[in-house]
Amino acid sequence: MPIDPNQKSESCDSRRSFLKTTGAVAAGLYLAGQPAAGAAPGSGGAKRETLALSGGRKAVTIPHGDATRWPRYGEEEIQAVSELLRNPSYAPIAPLEEDFKKFHSMPYAKAHCNGTSALTSMLFALELPPGSEVLVPDYSTWFPVVPMRFFGLVPVWVDSDPRTLNISVEDCKRRLTQNTKAVMPVHWFGVPCEMDHVCDFAKEHGLFVVEDASHAHGASLKGKLMGTWGRMAGFSLQTGKPLPAIEGGMGMYHDRGDYERAVTYGNYDLPGNFPEDSPYRKYQGTAFGSKLRIHPVAAILARIQLKNLRARNTAGVAQMKRLNDRLEQLPGLSVQFVRPDMERVVYSNNLMFVDEAKAGMSRQACVKALQAEGVQVATFTWSLLHKYPIFHEAHWWHHLPAVPDEVPGCDRANRTCISLPYFTREVPELVDQYVKAFEKVWSHRREVAKA
């Protein structure tokens, strides 16, 4: 018998409410010194504990050690790099590109010295006329945006969904003008954008989709990997990313012409390898003025890391889920929203949101109390792109970007977001102590709110 979607929604909402209530009850029992039935290890005890802020014992006593260390290179990387030093060459680059194409089932890929150079090459490959507008998330990084000035392109700031921190398609519709030519989504801290909706919007209005997939190596929507949805995509392979090469980047392309233009922009030694009918073969020896080749050491590191990317992502998400599923039971605490048909990745930060009204205490007070308990936590506030000086000085731009009147989603994210560490190895005891610390603070939240 088919499931009534409304009934399913009510069931999900009821379960979510039940979990929130259960979390509140568990925290209340913790304060009263009674263990909650079925409570997770470390969620309560027979003895009432005083907040560390008030002189009590810290909840987190296990040293973090290397629990957050990243990257995690091993003997295979050491041996491969040592061999390169014995026999220096650029040979490691082409195998990385082949493996990257195979992993994503894409026809063209080019390795670069960093993600910024990959994204810059993509902007060049678009061949858009000066004055063309590109929709970009305001809650994002400058790397794919500042280089737009080299090609006369105009970034248009788009608000973000405060539940996901990703670009808002609804706000894209509001920012659309006759000059809009492309949209550049960024999969913020490993949560995929709703690329089906982004692509539908772009197709409706004749826009190109250029993905900045620098945060989402191996993430997917409906089984389709990030970086394969748009016309082209750029990845960062910088130290902190899910696929770390210390420094490096990758561009991926569906179209041969895009690929050849992007390669010719920064690789003087490669146009001669293009097919005989390529209009870019003649630029062998000069290219178009940039030199963006990846270092072979970075290519070695990236290729070895790529082999275990899926397993590493799966383990990382599972590790954070063991923590976050328990923390989300507490009133007013939530994580980045991920659709059921998405597979996210985690790296660098574990981001959560504090609804002060539901939590019964301010974000700042909550963070202060958690820090006293030994939790590595901080308020997370992102500098919005449109506020940087370079975007306000006409001297640097063919067309000066306009400042948005308001970005309420970005502002809400900056009011509510907190950052926890991403544990890069199995630390179940530390996870239990983190849960205990949160439950302890939540059970004392009236006291915390007055502190």
C-alpha positions as CSV (number, residue, x, y, z in Angstrom):
1,M,0.0,0.0,0.0
2,P,1.5,3.4,-1.0
3,I,2.6,5.7,1.8
4,D,0.7,8.9,2.1
5,P,3.4,11.6,1.8
6,N,1.5,13.8,4.3
7,Q,1.3,10.9,6.7
8,K,5.1,10.3,6.3
9,S,5.8,13.9,7.0
10,E,3.7,13.9,10.1
11,S,5.5,10.7,11.2
12,C,8.9,12.3,10.7
13,D,7.9,15.5,12.5
14,S,6.5,13.4,15.4
15,R,9.7,11.4,15.7
16,R,11.8,14.6,15.6
17,S,9.6,16.1,18.4
18,F,9.9,12.9,20.4
19,L,13.7,13.0,20.1
20,K,13.8,16.6,21.1
21,T,11.6,15.9,24.1
22,T,13.7,12.9,25.0
23,G,16.8,15.0,24.9
24,A,15.3,17.6,27.2
25,V,14.1,14.9,29.6
26,A,17.6,13.3,29.6
27,A,19.1,16.6,30.3
28,G,16.6,17.2,33.1
29,L,17.3,13.8,34.7
30,Y,21.0,14.5,34.4
31,L,20.6,17.7,36.4
32,A,18.5,15.8,39.0
33,G,21.1,13.1,39.3
34,Q,19.0,10.3,37.7
35,P,20.1,8.4,34.7
36,A,17.6,8.5,31.8
37,A,16.2,5.2,30.6
38,G,18.1,4.1,27.5
39,A,20.5,7.1,27.8
40,A,23.8,6.9,26.0
41,P,27.0,6.2,27.9
42,G,28.2,9.4,29.7
43,S,24.8,11.1,29.5
44,G,24.1,11.1,33.2
45,G,25.0,9.7,36.5
46,A,23.8,9.2,40.1
47,K,25.6,12.2,41.3
48,R,24.6,15.8,40.5
49,E,27.5,17.6,38.9
50,T,28.3,21.3,39.1
51,L,29.1,23.2,36.0
52,A,32.8,23.7,35.4
53,L,32.0,27.4,35.1
54,S,31.0,27.3,38.7
55,G,34.0,25.3,39.9
56,G,32.8,21.8,39.0
57,R,34.9,19.1,37.3
58,K,35.2,19.3,33.5
59,A,33.1,16.8,31.5
60,V,35.8,16.4,28.9
61,T,39.0,15.0,30.5
62,I,40.4,12.9,27.7
63,P,43.2,14.7,25.7
64,H,42.3,15.4,22.1
65,G,45.8,14.4,21.0
66,D,45.8,13.8,17.3
67,A,42.1,13.2,17.1
68,T,41.7,16.2,14.7
69,R,45.1,15.8,12.8
70,W,44.8,16.2,9.1
71,P,46.0,15.2,6.6
72,R,46.9,11.7,7.6
73,Y,49.6,10.5,5.3
74,G,51.3,7.1,5.6
75,E,54.2,5.0,4.4
76,E,52.8,4.7,0.9
77,E,53.0,8.5,0.4
78,I,56.4,8.7,2.0
79,Q,57.8,6.0,-0.3
80,A,56.3,7.5,-3.5
81,V,57.6,11.0,-2.7
82,S,61.0,9.6,-1.9
83,E,61.1,7.8,-5.2
84,L,60.2,11.1,-7.0
85,L,63.1,12.8,-5.3
86,R,65.5,10.1,-6.5
87,N,64.1,10.4,-10.0
88,P,62.6,13.8,-10.5
89,S,60.0,14.2,-13.3
90,Y,56.4,15.4,-14.0
91,A,55.3,11.8,-14.7
92,P,52.9,11.6,-11.6
93,I,50.6,14.3,-13.1
94,A,48.9,12.4,-15.9
95,P,48.0,9.3,-13.8
96,L,46.3,11.6,-11.2
97,E,44.2,13.2,-14.0
98,E,43.3,9.8,-15.4
99,D,42.2,8.5,-12.0
100,F,40.3,11.7,-11.3
101,K,38.3,11.3,-14.5
102,K,37.6,7.7,-13.8
103,F,36.4,8.4,-10.3
104,H,33.9,11.0,-11.6
105,S,33.1,9.3,-14.9
106,M,34.1,12.6,-16.7
107,P,35.8,12.9,-20.1
108,Y,38.3,15.8,-19.2
109,A,40.3,16.8,-16.1
110,K,43.3,19.1,-15.6
111,A,45.4,19.3,-12.5
112,H,46.5,22.7,-11.3
113,C,48.9,24.2,-8.7
114,N,45.9,25.1,-6.5
115,G,42.1,25.3,-6.6
116,T,42.1,29.1,-7.3
117,S,44.1,28.5,-10.5
118,A,41.6,25.7,-11.5
119,L,38.7,28.0,-11.0
120,T,40.4,30.9,-12.7
121,S,41.0,28.7,-15.8
122,M,37.4,27.8,-15.8
123,L,36.3,31.4,-15.8
124,F,38.6,32.0,-18.8
125,A,37.2,29.0,-20.6
126,L,33.6,30.3,-20.3
127,E,34.5,33.1,-22.8
128,L,31.7,35.4,-21.5
129,P,31.6,39.0,-22.7
130,P,32.6,41.8,-20.2
131,G,29.7,42.8,-18.0
132,S,28.3,39.3,-17.7
133,E,27.0,38.7,-14.2
134,V,27.7,35.5,-12.3
135,L,25.5,34.5,-9.3
136,V,27.7,33.6,-6.3
137,P,27.0,32.8,-2.7
138,D,27.8,35.7,-0.4
139,Y,28.6,33.2,2.4
140,S,31.6,31.7,0.7
141,T,35.3,32.2,-0.2
142,W,36.9,34.7,-2.4
143,F,38.9,32.2,-4.5
144,P,36.5,31.8,-7.4
145,V,35.2,35.4,-7.2
146,V,38.1,37.9,-7.2
147,P,39.6,36.4,-10.4
148,M,36.4,37.4,-12.2
149,R,37.8,40.9,-12.4
150,F,40.5,39.6,-14.9
151,F,37.8,38.8,-17.4
152,G,35.3,41.6,-16.9
153,L,32.8,39.4,-15.1
154,V,30.6,40.8,-12.3
155,P,29.9,38.8,-9.2
156,V,26.3,39.1,-7.9
157,W,25.9,38.3,-4.3
158,V,23.2,35.7,-3.4
159,D,21.9,34.9,0.0
160,S,22.3,31.5,1.6
161,D,19.9,29.0,3.1
162,P,20.6,29.3,6.9
163,R,19.8,25.6,7.4
164,T,22.5,24.4,4.9
165,L,24.8,27.5,4.4
166,N,24.5,26.8,0.7
167,I,23.3,29.2,-2.1
168,S,19.6,29.9,-2.1
169,V,17.9,29.2,-5.4
170,E,15.0,31.4,-4.4
171,D,17.3,34.3,-3.9
172,C,19.0,33.5,-7.3
173,K,15.7,34.1,-8.9
174,R,15.5,37.5,-7.2
175,R,19.0,38.5,-8.3
176,L,18.4,37.5,-11.9
177,T,18.9,40.3,-14.6
178,Q,19.2,40.4,-18.4
179,N,23.0,40.3,-17.8
180,T,23.1,37.1,-15.8
181,K,25.0,34.4,-17.6
182,A,26.1,31.9,-15.0
183,V,25.7,30.6,-11.4
184,M,28.5,29.3,-9.3
185,P,27.3,27.1,-6.3
186,V,29.6,26.1,-3.5
187,H,29.0,22.9,-1.5
188,W,29.7,24.4,1.9
189,F,31.7,22.3,4.3
190,G,30.8,19.1,2.4
191,V,27.0,19.5,2.2
192,P,25.9,19.3,-1.4
193,C,23.9,22.1,-2.9
194,E,20.5,21.2,-4.3
195,M,22.0,20.8,-7.7
196,D,18.8,19.4,-9.3
197,H,17.1,22.7,-8.4
198,V,20.1,24.8,-9.3
199,C,20.3,23.1,-12.8
200,D,16.6,23.4,-13.4
201,F,16.8,27.1,-12.6
202,A,19.8,27.6,-14.8
203,K,18.2,25.7,-17.7
204,E,15.0,27.7,-17.5
205,H,17.0,31.0,-17.8
206,G,19.8,29.8,-20.2
207,L,22.6,30.1,-17.6
208,F,25.8,28.1,-17.3
209,V,26.4,26.2,-14.1
210,V,30.0,26.3,-12.8
211,E,30.6,24.3,-9.7
212,D,33.1,25.2,-7.0
213,A,33.4,21.7,-5.6
214,S,36.3,22.5,-3.3
215,H,34.5,21.3,-0.2
216,A,32.8,18.2,-1.5
217,H,35.2,15.6,-2.9
218,G,33.0,12.5,-3.1
219,A,29.8,14.0,-2.0
220,S,26.7,13.3,-4.1
221,L,23.1,14.0,-4.8
222,K,20.8,11.2,-6.2
223,G,23.9,9.1,-6.7
224,K,25.6,11.8,-8.9
225,L,28.9,13.2,-7.7
226,M,29.4,16.9,-7.0
227,G,31.5,18.4,-9.7
228,T,29.6,16.5,-12.5
229,W,26.4,18.5,-12.5
230,G,27.5,21.7,-14.1
231,R,29.2,22.7,-17.3
232,M,32.5,22.5,-15.5
233,A,33.8,22.2,-11.9
234,G,36.9,23.2,-9.9
235,F,38.3,21.4,-6.8
236,S,40.8,22.5,-4.2
237,L,43.3,19.9,-3.0
238,Q,44.7,22.1,-0.3
239,T,45.8,20.7,3.0
240,G,42.5,21.0,4.9
241,K,40.3,19.5,2.2
242,P,38.8,16.0,2.1
243,L,41.3,15.2,-0.7
244,P,44.5,16.8,0.6
245,A,47.7,17.3,-1.5
246,I,49.1,20.1,0.7
247,E,48.5,22.4,-2.3
248,G,46.8,21.6,-5.6
249,G,43.7,21.9,-7.6
250,M,41.7,20.1,-10.3
251,G,39.4,21.3,-13.1
252,M,36.8,19.0,-14.7
253,Y,35.0,19.5,-18.0
254,H,32.3,17.9,-20.1
255,D,33.2,19.8,-23.2
256,R,36.4,19.4,-25.2
257,G,36.5,23.1,-26.1
258,D,36.2,24.2,-22.5
259,Y,39.0,21.8,-21.5
260,E,41.3,23.0,-24.2
261,R,40.8,26.7,-23.5
262,A,41.3,26.1,-19.7
263,V,44.5,24.1,-20.3
264,T,45.9,26.6,-22.7
265,Y,45.3,29.4,-20.2
266,G,47.9,28.0,-17.8
267,N,49.9,25.3,-19.5
268,Y,52.4,26.5,-22.2
269,D,53.7,22.9,-22.8
270,L,50.4,21.1,-23.5
271,P,48.6,22.6,-26.5
272,G,50.8,20.7,-28.9
273,N,49.2,17.5,-27.6
274,F,45.7,18.5,-28.6
275,P,44.1,16.8,-31.6
276,E,45.1,18.2,-35.1
277,D,41.8,20.0,-35.5
278,S,42.2,22.0,-32.2
279,P,42.3,25.8,-32.6
280,Y,44.5,25.9,-29.6
281,R,47.5,23.8,-30.8
282,K,49.2,26.9,-32.2
283,Y,49.6,28.3,-28.7
284,Q,52.2,25.6,-27.8
285,G,55.1,27.4,-26.1
286,T,53.3,30.5,-24.9
287,A,49.8,29.5,-23.8
288,F,47.8,32.6,-22.7
289,G,50.1,34.0,-20.1
290,S,49.8,31.9,-16.9
291,K,51.8,28.9,-15.6
292,L,49.6,26.8,-13.4
293,R,51.1,23.3,-13.4
294,I,50.6,21.2,-10.3
295,H,53.7,20.1,-8.5
296,P,54.4,16.4,-9.0
297,V,54.7,15.9,-5.2
298,A,51.1,17.2,-4.8
299,A,50.0,14.9,-7.7
300,I,51.4,11.9,-5.9
301,L,49.7,12.8,-2.6
302,A,46.4,13.4,-4.3
303,R,46.4,10.2,-6.3
304,I,47.2,8.1,-3.2
305,Q,44.5,9.9,-1.2
306,L,42.0,9.5,-3.9
307,K,42.3,5.7,-3.7
308,N,40.7,5.6,-0.2
309,L,38.5,8.7,-0.5
310,R,35.2,6.9,-0.4
311,A,36.2,4.8,2.7
312,R,37.6,7.8,4.4
313,N,34.5,9.9,3.8
314,T,32.2,7.1,5.0
315,A,34.2,6.7,8.2
316,G,34.3,10.5,8.8
317,V,30.6,11.0,8.3
318,A,29.8,8.0,10.6
319,Q,32.1,9.4,13.3
320,M,30.3,12.7,13.3
321,K,26.9,11.2,13.0
322,R,27.5,9.2,16.3
323,L,28.1,12.6,18.0
324,N,25.6,14.8,16.1
325,D,22.6,12.4,16.4
326,R,22.9,12.5,20.1
327,L,23.5,16.3,20.4
328,E,20.5,17.0,18.1
329,Q,18.2,15.6,20.7
330,L,18.9,18.7,22.8
331,P,16.4,21.6,22.4
332,G,17.6,24.3,20.1
333,L,20.6,22.4,18.6
334,S,20.7,21.3,15.0
335,V,23.2,20.5,12.2
336,Q,23.4,21.5,8.6
337,F,20.3,20.1,6.8
338,V,21.1,17.2,4.4
339,R,18.4,15.8,2.1
340,P,17.8,12.0,2.4
341,D,19.0,11.6,-1.3
342,M,22.3,13.3,-0.5
343,E,25.6,11.9,0.7
344,R,27.6,14.7,2.4
345,V,31.2,14.6,3.4
346,V,32.8,16.2,6.5
347,Y,36.0,18.1,6.8
348,S,37.7,20.7,8.9
349,N,34.7,21.8,11.0
350,N,31.6,20.2,12.4
351,L,29.0,23.0,12.2
352,M,25.9,23.2,14.3
353,F,23.3,25.9,15.0
354,V,22.0,27.2,18.3
355,D,18.4,28.5,18.4
356,E,18.7,30.7,21.4
357,A,14.9,30.8,22.1
358,K,14.6,27.0,22.1
359,A,17.9,26.4,23.9
360,G,17.0,28.9,26.6
361,M,20.4,30.6,26.5
362,S,22.4,32.7,24.2
363,R,24.9,31.2,21.8
364,Q,27.8,33.1,23.5
365,A,26.8,31.8,26.9
366,C,26.4,28.3,25.6
367,V,29.8,28.3,24.0
368,K,31.5,29.8,27.1
369,A,30.0,27.0,29.3
370,L,31.0,24.3,26.9
371,Q,34.5,25.6,26.6
372,A,34.8,25.5,30.4
373,E,33.8,21.8,30.2
374,G,36.7,21.1,27.9
375,V,34.8,21.1,24.6
376,Q,36.7,22.6,21.6
377,V,33.9,24.8,20.4
378,A,33.7,28.4,19.1
379,T,31.1,30.7,17.6
380,F,31.4,30.5,13.8
381,T,31.0,33.8,12.0
382,W,31.9,34.1,8.3
383,S,33.1,37.3,6.7
384,L,30.6,37.9,3.9
385,L,32.2,38.5,0.6
386,H,30.5,41.7,-0.3
387,K,32.1,43.4,2.7
388,Y,35.7,43.0,1.5
389,P,37.3,46.2,0.3
390,I,38.3,44.9,-3.1
391,F,34.6,44.6,-4.1
392,H,34.0,48.3,-3.3
393,E,36.9,49.9,-5.3
394,A,36.0,50.6,-9.0
395,H,39.7,50.8,-9.9
396,W,40.0,47.0,-9.9
397,W,36.8,46.2,-11.9
398,H,35.5,46.4,-15.4
399,H,32.1,46.7,-13.8
400,L,32.0,47.3,-10.0
401,P,29.9,44.7,-8.2
402,A,26.7,46.0,-6.5
403,V,26.3,45.7,-2.7
404,P,23.2,43.7,-1.7
405,D,20.5,45.5,0.3
406,E,20.2,42.5,2.7
407,V,21.2,38.9,3.1
408,P,19.0,37.6,5.9
409,G,20.0,34.0,5.5
410,C,23.7,34.8,5.9
411,D,23.0,37.1,8.8
412,R,21.0,34.3,10.6
413,A,23.8,31.8,10.0
414,N,26.3,34.2,11.6
415,R,24.0,34.7,14.6
416,T,23.4,31.0,15.2
417,C,26.4,28.9,14.0
418,I,28.9,27.2,16.2
419,S,31.9,25.1,15.2
420,L,33.0,21.8,16.8
421,P,36.1,19.9,15.7
422,Y,36.0,17.2,13.1
423,F,37.4,14.0,14.6
424,T,39.6,12.3,11.9
425,R,40.0,9.0,13.8
426,E,37.8,6.8,16.0
427,V,37.5,8.4,19.4
428,P,34.4,6.9,21.0
429,E,35.3,7.8,24.6
430,L,35.9,11.4,23.6
431,V,32.6,11.5,21.7
432,D,30.8,10.2,24.9
433,Q,32.5,13.0,26.9
434,Y,31.4,15.6,24.4
435,V,27.8,14.4,24.7
436,K,28.1,14.5,28.5
437,A,29.4,18.0,28.3
438,F,26.5,19.2,26.2
439,E,23.9,17.5,28.3
440,K,25.4,18.9,31.4
441,V,25.3,22.5,30.0
442,W,21.8,22.0,28.7
443,S,20.6,20.7,32.0
444,H,22.0,23.9,33.6
445,R,20.8,26.2,30.8
446,R,18.9,28.5,33.1
447,E,22.0,29.0,35.2
448,V,24.1,29.4,32.0
449,A,21.7,32.0,30.7
450,K,22.1,34.2,33.8
451,A,25.9,33.8,33.9
